[in-house]
Amino acid sequence: MLEKAMNNILQNKRILIVGGSSGIGLAVAKQACTAGGKLIIASRNAAEKHNDLVAAVGHDIETYSFDMTSENETATALKKIGNIDHLVITARPEITPALFVETDFKQAKQAFETKFWGQYQLIQKAQGHISQHGSIVMTTGIAGEKIFKNFSTMAIINSATEVLCRQLAMELAPIRVNIVSPGFVAPKSQAVEKYAQQFPSGKIALPEEVADAYVYLMANPYTTGISVVIDGGARLI
């Protein structure tokens, strides 16, 4: 009985996952479909990968390609997508871990453009399309809560996003706004693997081990302004 209820927890809800064509986003798409959701997957190349994504998710889905750092592309895509119940953002920047003094400044700025300002702009434009009983789920990372050498840029971006979440939970109510803060998720570099081996879990997380937190935050009508941490015990060391 419980399993049946969980399978229908997002029944007929329109869910837009930006960054949903790979990694955590794709894992969320699979679990949200199992929970009865109607999936819309967006990324820079989601439309071009439509058939592959349908096969991966196992359900009929909508796909859209746009760059969430582009104001025009974002507005155009949202107009086509129309009204939604939930917005999930799992897009992540490409940045090489490095000491602060050795970090490429242009790469750090681009990371901010993608992960912070990209989420900021997308939410600003999408909030009018979201049901008042719906939600927004952003993504940060454990580097925003625990300091790791070589991860200063992501620590700052994630910390700023945590504050944005709490602010938006107040300003956009009754739309709920929450965050998932994963630890290190596969695939990652050998340097990150070394960190993860020191956690109580002893390993890097699989995307599927993080994805159910997004489903929970979409489904629970009394949860807003919080960060759900799934870090394998990283904060304990």
C-alpha positions in Angstrom: 0.0 0.0 0.0 2.8 2.4 0.9 4.7 1.6 -2.3 1.6 2.2 -4.3 1.1 5.6 -2.6 4.8 6.6 -3.3 4.4 5.6 -6.9 1.6 8.1 -7.3 3.0 10.9 -5.1 3.6 13.3 -8.1 0.7 12.0 -10.2 0.1 14.2 -13.3 2.3 17.0 -11.9 4.2 18.9 -14.7 7.9 18.9 -13.6 10.6 20.9 -15.4 14.1 19.7 -14.7 16.8 22.0 -16.0 20.0 20.1 -16.3 18.0 16.9 -16.6 19.8 15.3 -19.5 22.5 13.7 -17.3 23.8 12.9 -13.8 21.5 13.9 -10.9 19.0 15.6 -13.1 18.4 12.5 -15.2 18.2 10.3 -12.0 15.5 12.8 -10.7 13.6 12.5 -14.0 13.5 8.7 -13.7 12.3 8.8 -10.1 9.8 11.5 -10.7 8.3 9.6 -13.7 8.0 6.5 -11.4 6.1 8.8 -9.0 3.6 9.7 -11.7 5.0 13.0 -12.8 4.9 14.4 -16.4 8.5 15.3 -17.2 9.9 18.2 -19.1 13.7 17.9 -19.5 15.8 20.9 -20.4 19.5 21.5 -21.0 21.7 23.0 -23.6 21.2 19.9 -25.8 18.2 18.1 -24.4 16.1 18.4 -27.6 18.9 16.9 -29.7 19.0 13.9 -27.3 15.2 13.4 -27.1 15.1 9.8 -28.2 18.0 8.8 -25.9 16.3 10.6 -23.0 13.0 8.9 -23.6 14.8 5.5 -23.7 16.7 6.4 -20.5 13.6 7.6 -18.5 11.3 4.9 -19.9 8.4 7.3 -20.4 7.2 9.8 -22.9 8.7 13.2 -22.0 9.0 16.7 -23.4 12.5 18.1 -24.1 13.8 21.6 -24.7 17.2 23.0 -25.5 18.2 26.4 -24.0 21.0 28.0 -22.1 19.7 29.3 -18.8 22.4 32.0 -18.7 20.7 33.5 -21.8 17.8 35.8 -21.0 16.2 35.5 -24.4 16.6 31.7 -24.7 15.2 31.2 -21.2 12.2 33.5 -21.8 11.5 31.8 -25.2 11.7 28.3 -23.8 9.5 29.0 -20.8 6.8 30.5 -23.1 6.8 27.3 -25.1 6.8 25.1 -21.9 3.9 26.9 -20.3 2.6 26.3 -16.8 4.3 23.8 -14.5 3.9 22.5 -11.0 7.6 22.0 -10.0 10.9 23.4 -11.2 14.1 21.4 -10.4 17.5 22.9 -11.3 20.5 20.5 -11.3 22.7 22.3 -13.9 26.3 22.5 -12.8 29.4 24.4 -14.1 32.6 23.0 -15.4 35.4 24.2 -13.1 38.8 22.7 -12.4 39.5 22.3 -8.6 42.4 24.5 -7.7 43.8 26.5 -4.8 42.3 30.0 -4.6 45.5 31.8 -5.8 45.7 29.4 -8.8 42.1 29.4 -9.8 41.5 30.7 -13.3 39.5 33.9 -12.8 37.5 33.6 -16.1 36.6 30.1 -15.3 35.4 31.1 -11.8 33.3 33.9 -13.3 31.7 31.5 -15.8 31.0 29.1 -12.9 29.1 31.9 -11.2 27.2 32.7 -14.4 26.0 29.2 -14.7 25.3 27.9 -11.2 24.3 31.1 -9.4 23.2 33.7 -11.9 21.8 31.0 -14.1 19.5 29.7 -11.3 18.7 33.3 -10.3 17.6 34.4 -13.7 15.7 31.1 -14.5 13.7 31.4 -11.2 13.0 35.1 -11.8 11.5 34.3 -15.2 9.9 30.9 -14.3 8.1 31.8 -11.0 5.1 33.2 -12.9 4.6 29.8 -14.6 4.7 27.7 -11.4 1.5 26.6 -9.6 0.9 28.3 -6.2 0.9 24.8 -4.8 4.1 24.0 -6.5 7.8 24.2 -5.7 11.3 25.0 -6.7 14.2 22.8 -5.9 17.7 24.1 -6.4 21.0 22.3 -6.1 24.1 23.3 -4.1 26.8 21.0 -2.7 28.6 20.1 0.4 31.4 22.5 -0.4 29.0 25.3 0.7 28.8 23.8 4.2 32.3 22.3 4.8 35.6 23.7 3.6 37.7 21.6 1.3 41.0 22.7 -0.1 40.8 23.6 -3.9 37.0 24.2 -3.8 36.8 27.9 -2.9 34.7 28.9 -6.0 32.1 26.3 -5.4 32.0 27.0 -1.7 31.2 30.6 -2.4 28.6 29.8 -5.1 26.9 27.2 -2.9 26.8 29.4 0.1 25.2 32.3 -1.9 22.6 29.9 -3.3 21.7 28.7 0.2 20.9 32.3 1.1 19.0 32.8 -2.1 16.8 29.8 -1.2 15.8 31.2 2.1 15.1 34.6 0.7 12.9 33.2 -2.1 11.0 30.9 0.3 9.8 34.1 2.0 9.3 36.2 -1.1 7.7 33.6 -3.5 5.4 32.0 -0.9 3.1 30.0 -1.3 5.4 28.5 -3.8 7.9 26.4 -1.8 11.6 26.8 -2.4 14.2 24.3 -1.2 17.7 23.0 -1.8 19.4 19.6 -2.1 23.0 19.7 -1.0 24.8 16.6 -2.2 28.2 15.4 -1.2 30.5 14.3 -4.0 28.5 12.5 -6.7 29.9 10.2 -9.4 31.6 10.7 -11.8 34.4 12.7 -10.1 38.1 13.1 -10.2 40.6 10.9 -8.3 41.3 13.9 -6.0 37.6 13.9 -5.0 37.5 10.1 -4.6 40.3 10.5 -2.1 38.2 12.9 0.0 35.1 10.7 -0.2 37.0 7.7 1.1 37.4 9.5 4.4 33.7 10.0 4.9 31.8 7.5 7.0 30.1 6.2 3.9 33.6 5.6 2.4 32.5 6.4 -1.1 31.2 8.8 -3.7 27.4 8.9 -4.1 25.6 7.6 -7.1 23.1 10.0 -8.7 20.2 7.7 -7.8 21.2 7.9 -4.1 20.6 11.7 -4.2 17.6 11.9 -6.5 14.9 10.8 -4.1 15.5 13.9 -2.0 14.2 16.0 -4.9 11.0 13.9 -5.1 10.5 14.3 -1.3 10.9 18.1 -1.5 8.5 18.4 -4.5 5.9 16.2 -2.8 5.9 17.4 0.8 3.5 20.4 1.0 4.9 21.7 4.4 8.6 21.9 3.5 10.1 25.2 2.4 13.3 27.2 3.0 15.4 24.2 3.9 18.5 22.4 2.6 18.4 18.6 2.5 22.0 17.4 2.9 23.0 14.0 1.4 26.7 13.9 1.9 27.7 10.4 3.1 28.7 11.9 6.5 31.1 14.5 5.0 30.2 17.1 7.7 31.2 14.7 10.5 34.9 14.6 9.7 
